[in-house]
Amino acid sequence: MSDPKRASIVGTWAIAAGLVTPLCGLWFSCGCDWPWNEFFWACNAIVKNTPPPHCPWCVYPLTAVMSIGVSLVLGTFAAWNVRACLSNAYAAILYRTGIGTAVFVGVLFLGGWLTALATIYPAFLGLRVN
């Protein structure tokens, strides 16, 4: 494994780890936020006496694990396999990491939308899905 590929995969994983919770909060309006700002502690599935509907990724953790897992695998695959025709190693790392992160977010978006459909969650991104 070459160093630019390894670095781009680590970068993709690090960015993905930081984006999962705020994207959950954005898509499901559940209260999840950035790690430095309440993280998942304000999620409506965790906070007591919060009326339903509750965050589908917290109520059905298998859907979260599958969505995040598939997104991470495909983002890693993209970061590894994208052809970076750049002579500068740092530029290649940034390019590969960007592609891997974009694939991760795109596939996670699809996973979140499918989770909202499968769990009969009433809204995704504030739009009615059921």
C-alpha positions in Angstrom: 0.0 0.0 0.0 1.5 3.3 -1.0 1.6 6.2 1.5 -0.7 8.6 -0.4 -3.4 5.9 -0.6 -3.0 5.0 3.1 -3.2 8.7 4.1 -6.2 9.3 2.0 -8.1 6.4 3.6 -7.2 7.5 7.1 -8.3 11.1 6.1 -11.6 9.8 4.7 -12.3 7.7 7.9 -11.4 10.7 10.2 -13.7 13.1 8.3 -16.5 10.4 8.1 -16.3 9.9 11.9 -16.7 13.6 12.5 -19.6 13.9 10.0 -21.9 11.1 11.0 -23.6 12.7 14.0 -24.2 16.2 12.6 -25.5 14.6 9.3 -27.9 12.5 11.4 -29.2 15.6 13.2 -29.5 17.5 9.9 -31.4 14.7 8.1 -33.6 13.5 10.9 -34.0 16.7 12.9 -33.3 14.6 16.0 -31.0 16.9 17.9 -27.7 15.3 17.1 -24.9 17.8 16.5 -21.1 18.2 16.2 -19.0 16.4 18.7 -18.1 19.7 20.5 -21.7 20.8 20.6 -23.9 18.3 22.5 -22.9 15.4 20.1 -25.6 12.8 20.3 -26.6 13.7 23.9 -29.4 16.0 22.7 -30.9 13.3 20.4 -34.6 13.0 20.8 -34.2 9.2 21.3 -32.0 9.8 24.3 -33.5 12.8 26.0 -36.3 11.8 28.4 -39.9 12.8 27.8 -39.3 13.7 24.2 -42.4 13.0 22.1 -42.1 10.7 19.1 -41.0 10.3 16.4 -37.5 9.4 17.6 -34.3 9.2 15.6 -34.5 6.0 13.5 -30.7 5.4 13.7 -30.9 5.4 17.5 -34.1 3.5 17.8 -33.0 0.9 15.1 -29.2 0.8 15.5 -28.8 -1.9 12.9 -30.0 0.5 10.2 -27.3 3.0 11.4 -24.6 0.4 11.4 -25.5 -0.8 7.9 -25.8 2.7 6.5 -22.6 3.9 8.0 -20.8 0.6 7.3 -21.7 0.5 3.6 -20.9 4.2 3.2 -17.5 3.8 4.8 -16.7 0.7 2.7 -17.6 2.5 -0.5 -15.9 5.7 0.5 -12.8 3.8 1.3 -13.0 2.0 -2.0 -13.3 5.3 -3.8 -10.4 6.9 -2.0 -8.3 3.8 -2.8 -9.2 3.4 -6.4 -9.6 6.9 -7.8 -6.9 7.9 -10.2 -5.1 10.9 -9.0 -2.9 12.2 -11.9 -1.2 14.7 -9.7 2.6 14.9 -9.3 2.3 16.4 -5.8 1.7 13.7 -3.2 -0.2 16.1 -0.9 -2.5 17.2 -3.6 -3.2 13.6 -4.5 -4.0 12.8 -0.8 -6.4 15.8 -0.6 -8.0 14.8 -3.9 -8.4 11.1 -2.9 -9.7 12.1 0.5 -12.2 14.5 -1.0 -13.5 11.9 -3.4 -13.7 9.3 -0.6 -15.6 11.7 1.6 -18.0 12.7 -1.1 -18.8 9.1 -1.8 -19.2 8.5 1.9 -21.7 11.4 2.3 -23.6 10.5 -0.8 -24.1 6.9 0.1 -24.9 7.8 3.7 -27.6 10.2 2.4 -29.1 7.3 0.5 -28.9 5.1 3.5 -30.6 7.7 5.7 -33.3 8.2 3.2 -33.9 4.4 3.0 -33.9 4.2 6.8 -36.6 6.9 6.9 -38.7 5.0 4.4 -38.1 1.6 6.1 -38.8 2.8 9.6 -41.8 5.0 8.6 -40.0 8.0 9.9 -42.2 11.0 9.0 -39.6 13.3 7.5 -36.1 13.3 6.0 -34.4 16.7 5.6 -37.7 18.3 6.7 -39.5 16.7 3.7 -42.3 14.3 4.2 -41.3 10.8 3.1 -44.4 8.7 4.0 
